[in-house]
Amino acid sequence: MNSHTGSCLCGAVEFRIDGDFEHFFLCHCSHCRKDTGTAHAANLFSATAKLEWVSGGDLVKVFTLPGSRHAKGFCRNCGSALPNLQMEGKLLVVPAGSLNTPVEIKPAAHIFTDSRADWDAELEHVPSFDGLPG
């Protein structure tokens, strides 16, 4: 069984996850694009792992979009995406970027690509830099 730690950007919220992730998806749906502000969400999923708030649990807010199953956990201080329980507590959804520990599995698929941003294509051809371009 794996164990992971994570936190928000400001460090006020820290969490621990004990267990394994069954799935890792890059979701391009319009809801995920809106709540991340980018091309897709990168979320890990587990039906068996356990989430523990080490600190700052009272700062965690979960927003569920009315009329949908879309939910997002975030820090009330800095707005960073955080884990949340969905499907009446049966599914743990963890934003991959919120983890401080390495993730052993790679994304299995891009999902909801019919909603993909028009600028999110052939990005492997865009130049890359180790820091800010000079």
C-alpha positions in Angstrom: 0.0 0.0 0.0 1.3 3.4 -1.0 1.2 6.6 1.1 1.2 10.1 -0.2 1.4 13.6 1.3 0.3 16.8 -0.2 -0.5 20.5 0.5 -2.0 23.7 -0.8 0.1 26.5 -2.2 0.2 28.6 1.0 0.9 25.5 3.1 -2.0 26.0 5.5 -3.6 22.7 4.4 -1.7 19.5 4.6 -3.0 16.0 3.9 -2.0 12.4 3.8 -3.4 9.6 1.6 -3.0 6.0 2.5 -3.8 3.6 -0.3 -3.4 3.2 -4.0 -4.8 5.1 -7.0 -6.8 3.0 -9.4 -7.0 5.7 -12.2 -5.3 8.8 -13.5 -7.1 10.8 -16.1 -6.5 14.2 -17.9 -10.0 15.6 -18.2 -10.8 18.2 -20.8 -14.4 18.8 -20.0 -15.5 22.4 -19.8 -16.1 22.2 -16.0 -12.5 21.0 -15.4 -11.1 23.6 -17.8 -13.0 26.4 -15.9 -12.0 25.2 -12.4 -8.3 24.8 -13.3 -8.0 27.7 -15.6 -6.0 25.6 -18.0 -6.3 22.9 -20.7 -7.3 20.1 -18.5 -7.5 18.7 -14.9 -5.0 16.0 -13.9 -6.9 13.9 -11.3 -6.1 10.7 -9.5 -9.0 8.4 -8.4 -9.3 5.8 -5.7 -12.2 3.9 -4.3 -10.1 2.4 -1.5 -7.5 5.0 -0.4 -8.1 7.0 2.9 -7.7 10.7 3.2 -6.6 12.4 6.4 -6.3 16.2 6.9 -3.0 16.6 8.8 -3.5 20.4 9.2 -5.9 23.0 8.0 -8.9 20.8 7.4 -11.2 23.6 8.5 -9.8 25.6 5.5 -11.0 23.1 3.0 -14.1 24.0 1.0 -15.8 21.8 -1.5 -17.9 23.4 -4.3 -20.3 21.2 -6.2 -21.6 22.7 -9.4 -25.4 22.7 -9.2 -27.1 20.3 -11.5 -24.0 18.2 -12.0 -21.7 15.7 -10.3 -18.7 18.1 -10.8 -17.0 18.9 -7.5 -13.8 20.8 -6.6 -12.0 20.9 -3.2 -9.9 23.9 -2.6 -8.1 25.9 0.2 -10.1 28.9 1.4 -6.8 30.9 1.8 -5.0 30.4 -1.5 -7.6 28.7 -3.7 -5.3 25.7 -4.5 -7.1 22.6 -5.7 -7.3 19.9 -3.0 -8.7 16.3 -2.7 -12.4 15.7 -2.2 -14.7 12.8 -1.7 -17.4 12.2 -4.3 -20.2 9.7 -5.0 -21.4 9.9 -1.4 -17.9 9.4 -0.1 -17.1 6.3 -2.2 -14.6 8.0 -4.5 -11.5 10.0 -3.6 -10.5 12.5 -6.3 -7.0 14.0 -5.9 -5.6 16.7 -8.1 -2.2 15.3 -9.0 -0.5 18.7 -8.7 -1.5 18.9 -5.0 0.7 16.0 -4.1 4.2 16.5 -2.6 5.2 12.9 -3.2 5.9 11.2 -6.6 3.0 9.4 -8.4 3.9 6.0 -9.6 1.2 5.7 -12.2 1.0 7.7 -15.5 -2.2 9.2 -16.9 -4.3 6.4 -18.6 -6.2 8.7 -21.0 -7.3 12.1 -22.0 -11.1 12.2 -21.4 -13.9 14.5 -22.6 -11.7 15.5 -25.5 -14.8 16.7 -27.4 -14.6 19.8 -25.0 -10.8 20.2 -25.6 -9.7 23.9 -25.8 -9.0 24.9 -29.4 -5.4 26.0 -28.5 -4.6 22.6 -26.9 -3.2 20.8 -29.9 0.3 19.8 -31.0 1.8 21.4 -27.8 4.8 19.1 -28.2 6.0 21.6 -30.9 5.9 24.6 -28.5 9.4 25.6 -27.3 10.2 24.7 -23.7 12.5 26.4 -21.1 13.9 25.4 -17.7 12.8 28.8 -16.4 11.4 32.0 -17.7 12.4 32.7 -21.4 15.2 35.2 -21.7 
